[in-house]
Amino acid sequence: MLAILHPDTPLDSDSYRQTLQFLENLPGVSLKLHEVEGATQRLTEIYLIGDTKSLDQADIEALPAVERVIRISDDYRILGRHRDDQRQSGFTYNGVEFSQNNLNVFAGLCAVDTPEHVEIMMRTLQEHGQQCTRMGAYKPRTNPYSFQGHGRNCLPWVFETAGKHDIRVVAMEITHESHIEEIHECLEKLGRPTGVMLQVGTRNTQNFELLKAIGRQKTYPVLLKRGFGITLNESLNAAEYLASEGNANVVFCLRGMKSDAGHPHRNMVDFAHVPTVKRLTRMPVCVDPSHSVGSRDKAPDGIPDVMHATAQGVIAGANMVLVDFHPKPEKALVDGPQALLMDELPAYLEDIRLCHQLWKNRQALYSRKGESTPT
């Protein structure tokens, strides 16, 4: 059971103390408090865990600080939708909104290589009105002898270049708890010229200790990639690990499933799960077409497979696109063959805009159909 308090309820008020005292004395029930910082108000959610079936919902709703009560399932207690459309979906970070209704594009370098390429990438993004990018500083690799990323050494010039070109959010994968502190210290030292979304790669989706460490910090939102060889339910529970530790500002990313059935693509594209994740949870949903497709190959219509895969995700309602671009893919240190070219960026962004508008049109179509259906 979930008790949602009235917005901005003071934690030192009599109504809050009376409510908490009543709930704490319920037999066989423990409490877990969760704070939700919205753009204009703060919400306090109190999760009642244990034997709640016998509780009278009306009694809980009558408590002075309680706005409403929701009965919730065991799965995705914090991030789940629980058949309730009034709870906040998404969040705002560093001036950028992330929700289940809007769309952000994170085009950039899968792996940071040179300051020159970072400069070209971010300058071009700014010229096309973009405020988000992806930049890989820490790179987990299958081969221990492959390039592992520049790590903390590249953070200062990546963040300074982002600030110079008004890039507000940089998606950056981390592979160890220490990387959070390295990123935090660098941003603080530079005066926070940009913001970072911590990315959990597909290999670490079930690295539960790392998930707990990331969840304990509330400064940075998280982009969690689906595990490449586990079920959707298992990956969504991985996201719940983050939220259960206190950080519910999570975007869930579909990046393809590891299967020979997807050949010749790198992975089996799983973007049909975009609306499913949005139905089951309140998380914004991202698609990663680059790691799903794994090449720049074009269809006979002249459109790259990556763009076709992107369109599938965006038309299905994706809220974020994570995609590889590179000024000189032949010199890229990681995944050069799948990175799109800089001169393809304008068409790619326009294609996404058209697809997002089509999703809005489809949404309006079914909304009108629902309104005209006799009851």
Summary of the structure (lengths in Angstrom):
residues: 375
radius of gyration: 21.8
end to end distance: 30.9
largest distance: 68.7
contacts: 1244
relative contact order: 0.11
helix: 39%
strand: 22%
